[in-house]
Amino acid sequence: MGTSSRSASTSEPACWLVKDDHVLASAEVASSASDRARGLLGRDGVDGVMVFEKVRSVHTFGMRFEIDVAFCDRDGIVLRLITLRRRRMTRFVLRAARTFEAEAGAFAKWGVKVGDRLELR
C-alpha cells in the first residue's frame, strides 16, 4: 500500500504561518536546493503552506493541483497574491524575499490579502 504524498518531504520541521498573532496553518520550509527544486511536485496536495526563501517566480508544470501563491517582501508584507492553475508560471516579483505556496483557495479562506504581514513562528 502506498503512502500519502500530501506532505511527504525532507524539508525543515514544520513551523507556523501567522497573521496578526493568529495561526493560519502549519508551514514547511524548503531549506535545501533539492527541496526548493522539488517544491510541491509529485504531491496530491499540501497541508498548510510550503515556504521558499528568495524565490521571485514559481511554476506549476508537473503539478497535480492548482496553488495559491503569496509573494512577500523582507518584512513579510504580501506584495502579490495569485491562484496559479496547472502548467502555468508567474511573472517575476522583484521585491519578493519569501514566497508561500498553498492549495488553491487557502489564502482566501484564511483572509490573507495584499498588504497583510505574514510571519513564521
Backbone as a ProteinNet text record, in pm:
[ID]
protein_1_A
[PRIMARY]
MGTSSRSASTSEPACWLVKDDHVLASAEVASSASDRARGLLGRDGVDGVMVFEKVRSVHTFGMRFEIDVAFCDRDGIVLRLITLRRRRMTRFVLRAARTFEAEAGAFAKWGVKVGDRLELR
[TERTIARY]
84.4	0	89.1	57.7	139.2	114	206.6	190.3	131.9	69.8	12.9	124.2	101.2	202.1	155.5	72	25.6	137.7	208.6	308.7	441.3	462.9	587.7	703.8	800.2	912.7	1026.7	1143.1	1258.8	1290.3	1198.5	1219.4	1231.5	1268.2	1278.7	1150.6	1160.3	1040.1	940.3	815	708.9	717.7	682.2	661	521.3	488.2	352.4	349.5	251.6	224.3	129.5	169.6	94	62.3	-60.8	-103.2	-175	-131.3	-193.6	-203.8	-97.2	-90.7	-188.9	-245.5	-334.1	-264.8	-259.6	-200.5	-296.9	-245.3	-326.1	-309	-184.6	-156.3	-16.4	10.1	147.4	226.3	356	442.1	563.1	595.9	709.9	809.5	929.3	1029.7	1118.3	1124.7	1213	1352.1	1435.7	1564.1	1681.5	1677.3	1789.3	1758.4	1861.1	1843.4	1750.1	1763	1675.9	1531.2	1510.5	1374.1	1312.4	1390.6	1339.6	1308.6	1392.9	1369.4	1247.5	1228.7	1116.8	986.6	991.4	870.9	755.3	642.9	523.6	505.3	604.5	594.9	577.9	491.8	470.2	374.1	321	225.8	82.8	-8.3	-150.9	-214.7	-142.4	-191.4	-89.4	-123.9	-34.6	-119.8	-75.1	-140.3	-67.3	-133.5	-69.8	-3.4	119.5	192.5	334.3	390.1	531.7	596.9	714.3	781.1	912.4	934.6	1057.1	1120.9	1247.9	1321.4	1382.8	1380.6	1444.8	1395.8	1266.7	1205.6	1114.3	1134.1	1059.9	961.3	959	866	850.6	730.8	707	630.2	627.6	553.9	477	383.2	306.2	318.4	425.7	448.9	475.2	400.3	415.7	338.8	268.4	191.5	59.2	6.6	-119.7	-239.6	-214.3	-323.6	-288.7	-390.7	-371.9	-323.9	-249.6	-197.4	-225.4	-229.1	-225.2	-79.8	-37.5	99.3	93.6	166.9	180.8	328	357.4	493.3	503.3	602.7	617.4	754.4	760.7	888.6	966.2	1079.2	1164.2	1101.5	998	926.9	803.8	779.2	665	536.3	543.8	425.3	392.1	265.8	222.5	220.8	302.3	311.4	214.2	198.6	114.4	57.6	-69.7	-137.8	-189.1	-174.3	-222.6	-264.4	-368.3	-402.6	-348.8	-266	-195.6	-250.4	-308	-357.8	-240.5	-269.1	-164.6	-102.8	25	100.9	110.5	133.5	148.2	272.2	311.7	425.4	388.6	433.4	405.2	506	470.7	566.9	661.8	777.6	872.6	819.9	838.7	806.5	941.7	998.4	1136.8	1162.4	1067.7	1088.6	1059.5	1020.1	985.8	1109.8	1098.5	1205.5	1164.7	1034.4	981.7	851.8	833.6	714.1	646.8	514.6	434.2	346.3	340	251	154.7	27.5	-76.6	-173.5	-261.7	-363.9	-453.3	-500.5	-586.2	-704.4	-730.5	-841.4	-802.5	-683.4	-642.1	-627.4	-562.1	-540	-671.6	-765.7	-898.6	-968.2	-959	-1020.7	-960.2	-829.3	-760.7	-769.9	-828.7	-843.9	-717	-622.4	-496.9	-520.1	-467.9	-479.9	-352	-337.5	-221.2	-214	-94.6	-73.2	-67	-117.3	-108.3	36.4	67.7	200.9	191.5	270.5	277.1	412.4	412	537	538.7	658.5	677.2	716.6	657.6	693.4	709.4
-116.7	0	123.2	222.8	343.6	440.5	533.7	636.8	761.4	843.3	968.7	1061.7	1131.7	1225.8	1369.6	1393.2	1529.3	1614.6	1566.1	1649.4	1578.1	1468	1394.4	1474.7	1508.9	1591	1576.5	1622.1	1623.5	1766.3	1859.6	1999.1	2011.7	2134.2	2161.4	2123.1	2092.9	2061.9	2177.4	2144.3	2243.8	2352.2	2472.3	2583.5	2635.8	2757.6	2806.8	2933.7	2943.8	3066.5	3148.9	3272.8	3357.2	3491.4	3540.4	3673.7	3737.3	3856.5	3928.3	3841.7	3770.6	3682.6	3566.2	3535.7	3420.6	3317.2	3195.2	3086.9	3051.2	3056.7	3022.4	2877.1	2829.7	2694.6	2651.8	2522.5	2474.2	2517.2	2534	2578.9	2487.1	2451.3	2364.7	2446.3	2466.8	2549.8	2463.7	2500.2	2431	2489.7	2420.1	2477.2	2438.5	2323.4	2280.9	2309.8	2306.2	2330	2224.9	2100.5	1996	2014.4	2058.3	2087.3	2200.6	2305.5	2418.7	2376.7	2293.5	2248.1	2157.3	2072.1	1978.1	2047.6	2135.1	2206.4	2112.1	2136.5	2054.6	1951.6	1936.1	1838.9	1697.9	1622.2	1483.6	1464	1571.6	1561.1	1572.8	1519.6	1529.5	1652.1	1719.2	1836.3	1876.9	1978.2	2023.9	2061.4	2018.7	2058.5	2183.3	2296.8	2421.4	2488.8	2538.3	2608.9	2555.6	2575	2548.1	2684.5	2703.4	2832.9	2825.7	2927.6	2937.6	3073.4	3073.4	3197.8	3242.1	3372.4	3433.2	3373.9	3343.9	3294.2	3403.4	3442.5	3555.7	3516.5	3388.8	3336.9	3187.8	3135.3	2992.5	2940.2	2807.3	2745	2624.8	2578.2	2459.3	2350.6	2354.2	2248.3	2118.7	2013.5	1885.7	1874.7	1980.4	1977.3	1905.3	1848	1774.1	1857.7	1980.5	2063.8	2211.2	2296.1	2440.7	2490.6	2602.1	2655.8	2805.3	2850.6	2992.7	3026.1	3144.8	3189.2	3328.9	3349	3480.6	3518.6	3628.5	3681.3	3791.9	3781.5	3878.3	3945.5	4070.7	4140.4	4095.5	4156.9	4112.7	4135.6	4221.7	4245.7	4156.6	4070.1	3979.9	4038.6	4156.6	4220.4	4153.5	4112.5	4046.8	4149.2	4123.6	4211.5	4170.1	4039.2	3987.6	3853.4	3833.6	3705.5	3658.9	3530.6	3477	3331.6	3291.5	3149.6	3103.5	3002.8	2955.8	2819.9	2817.2	2690.8	2601.5	2476.8	2382.2	2425.8	2392.5	2421.7	2571.9	2650.3	2794.6	2841.7	2967.3	3028.8	3172.3	3217.8	3355.1	3451.1	3576.5	3680.9	3695.6	3754.6	3779.3	3890.7	3872.5	3975.5	4015.2	4121.7	4157	4183	4237.9	4269.1	4150.6	4037.7	3921	3864.3	3843.4	3782.6	3644.7	3622.6	3494.9	3467.3	3341.3	3301.5	3185.7	3195.4	3090.9	3026.3	2893.1	2819.2	2736.2	2740.1	2662.6	2612.2	2521.1	2476	2592.5	2590.8	2698.3	2720	2845.8	2882.2	2900.7	2856	2861.8	3004.9	3091.1	3228	3303.7	3281.5	3344.6	3292.5	3162.9	3102.2	3159.8	3187.4	3240.2	3392.1	3457.5	3603.1	3679.4	3616.6	3682.7	3769.6	3893.7	3983.4	4066.7	4129.3	4214.3	4321.3	4342.1	4439.4	4377.5	4254.1	4184.4	4148.8	4130.5	4086.7	3941.6	3855.4	3713.3	3686	3599	3562.5	3414.4	3364.5	3225.9	3224	3133.4	3114.4	2968
0	0	0	-84.3	-95.8	18.1	32.7	134.6	71.9	152.2	104.6	61	-47.7	-95.1	-75.8	24.1	50.8	107.2	205.9	271.2	294	226.6	245.1	189	273.9	231.9	329.8	286.2	374.4	416.7	397.4	434.9	585.2	630.3	773.4	845.5	974.3	1051.1	1042.2	1056.9	1042.9	1148.5	1104.6	1195.4	1161.6	1200.3	1180.6	1097.2	1009.1	934.9	1020.1	1049.9	1142.7	1077.5	1101.3	1058.6	1176.5	1216.4	1328.1	1453.7	1485.4	1603.3	1599.2	1482.6	1466.3	1377.5	1424.4	1345.2	1232.8	1110.2	993.4	952.2	957.2	907.2	948.5	933.5	950.8	828	845.3	736	726.9	606.6	578.4	497.1	550.6	484.5	394.6	267.2	172.7	191.2	266.5	306.3	217.7	156.5	71.9	-75.6	-156.7	-300	-361	-318.1	-373.7	-328.4	-203.1	-156	-237	-263.1	-341	-484	-542.1	-679.2	-688.2	-588.8	-587.1	-551.1	-450.6	-408.8	-381.8	-446.9	-428	-539.3	-626.1	-735.6	-680.8	-743.3	-705.3	-590.4	-537.2	-426.6	-478.3	-400.6	-433.6	-368.9	-281.4	-210.6	-106.3	-29.8	77	197.7	314.2	438.7	486.6	486.7	526.7	408.9	430.4	324.9	312	194	169.8	152.7	213.6	217.7	140.9	58.5	-21.3	3.4	39.2	59	-73.5	-98.8	-215.6	-347	-354.5	-478.3	-530.3	-655.5	-712.1	-820.7	-855	-954.7	-930.9	-954	-938.9	-1059.3	-1072.7	-1182.8	-1129.6	-1211	-1175.1	-1282	-1359.8	-1457.7	-1382.1	-1414	-1346.5	-1215.4	-1178.4	-1053.2	-1075.2	-968	-975.1	-931.5	-883.9	-833	-849.7	-845.4	-851.5	-716.1	-717.1	-591.8	-578.9	-454.8	-422.5	-395	-437.9	-414.4	-353.7	-244.6	-182.6	-187.6	-255.5	-260.9	-156.5	-67.6	41.6	34.9	84.8	91	214.4	239.8	351.1	488.2	494.7	620.3	635.3	537.1	542.8	487.7	427.1	370.6	237.1	221.1	98.1	-14.8	-116.3	-232.7	-342.1	-357.5	-465.9	-424.8	-454.5	-434.7	-569.4	-595.6	-722.1	-702.9	-773.5	-782.4	-916.4	-912.3	-1030.6	-1073.3	-1192.4	-1247.2	-1285.1	-1311.7	-1352	-1484.8	-1500.7	-1622.8	-1652.6	-1548.9	-1563.2	-1487.4	-1515	-1447.5	-1411.5	-1294.7	-1254.2	-1317.8	-1318.9	-1353.3	-1234.7	-1260.4	-1153	-1062.6	-932.7	-834.1	-773.4	-826.2	-794.6	-647.2	-575.1	-432.7	-341.1	-397.2	-314.7	-246.2	-115.7	-37.2	13	23	71.3	-4.1	-41	-115.2	-43.5	-33.2	29.8	-75.8	-76.3	-165.7	-81.5	-120.3	-52.4	-158.1	-119.3	-213.9	-252.2	-376	-426	-332.8	-302	-214.8	-69.5	-31.7	108.9	159	82.4	130.2	145.1	55	68.5	193.7	217.5	336.6	464.3	463	579.9	589.7	488.3	491.1	459.6	389.4	353.7	230.5	236.7	122.4	106.5	-8	-33.7	74.9	128.5	235.2	373.7	388.1	516.8	545.8	674.6	715	759.3	692.8	727.6	792	891.1	954.6	988.9	1011.6	1053.7	1200.1	1272.6	1414.7	1443
[MASK]
+++++++++++++++++++++++++++++++++++++++++++++++++++++++++++++++++++++++++++++++++++++++++++++++++++++++++++++++++++++++++

